């Protein structure tokens, strides 16, 4: 089973682009606590309705809980070096707390109602 649940804060406002067929793809970095003195960062990608919700309601500093799957990419650079990266593909976002620009302790993206 490939399922991750993580809580953290957005490191910057989400960025949205669109696929060739017009579907939204939203990305952002999530900061999370590794230990008392260490912070980790991971790239989050959202598709479809989840991307629309992220673009509309999330912003830098927002605290969220998300459920996701791990995606591991491998590629070779033009110089022949092997590279890899890990990102999370979000399938559910719950809004925990923001800086007051919209919502606190409100819903999730599965609902048709706004997250407040």
N, C-alpha and C positions, 0 to 999 in steps of 0.2 A: 504494500500500500504506500503510495507516494502522497502524503498529506502533511502539511505543516500549519501550525497556528502560531502566530507571532504578534506581539504588541510593540509598538514603537511610535516615533514621531517622524513626520515628513521632513526631509532635509531641504527641500525646495518645493515651489509650486509644481504641480503635475504638468507634464508636457504631452499634448495630444497631437497625433498625426492620423492620417486616414489611409486605409489600404486602397488598392486599385479599385475595389468595388464599393468604396465609401464607408466601410466599417471603421469605427473609431478604435485607436490603439493608444492607450495612455500609459506613460511611464513616470516613475519617481523613485527616489532613493529613500529608504527607511532606516532610521537610526534605532538601534535596540541595545539594551544593556547586556554586555557579556559577563561582567563582574562589577563589583562596587566601583572600580576605578577605570573600567574599559568599556568603550562603546564600539559596537560593530555596525557596519553598513551593508545593505543589500539592495540590489536593483529589483523593483517591482514592476511588472507589466500587467495591464488589465485590458480586456477585450470587450467589445459589445456594450451591453447595458452597464456592466461594472465600470468600464472606461468612461461612459457618459456621466455616471454618478461621481466618479473620482474627479473628473474635470470640473464638474459643477460645484461640488461641495467641499473638496479638499484644498488645502493650502499649506504653505510652509509652516511647520510647527504643530500641525494638527496631530492629535494622538488618536491612533486607530488600533483596532485588533483585526487581523485578517487571516483568513484561511486560504491556503494556496497549495500548489504543487511545485516541486523543484524541477527546474529545467536546466540541463547541463549542455552547453554548446562547446564544440571543438572546431578549430580551424587552423589553417596554415597561413602565415604571413607571406608577403611577396619575397621575403628573404629566406623562406623555408623553415622558419621557426614555428613550432607547435604552440598554440595558445588555447586556453579554455576559460570559460566563465560560468558562473552559476547565478541564476536569477530565480525569482519566485513569480509564478503566474497566479495572480489573485482570482479567486472565484467567489469570495464573499468578503465584504468590508463592513465592519461595525464601527461606528463613530463613538469614541469614548469621551473626548474633551477637545475643545478648541480654545482659541484666545478670545472668544466672545463674538466672532464674526459670523455666527450662524446657529450653532447648535451645541448642546451639551447632553451627554448621556442619552443620545437618541439612536434610533433604528439602524437598519441595515439595508443593503441594496436589493434584497429580494422583494421588498415591498414596492408598490406603486406610489406610496405616500412619500413625501420628502422626509429626509432623515432628521426631523425635529418634531 
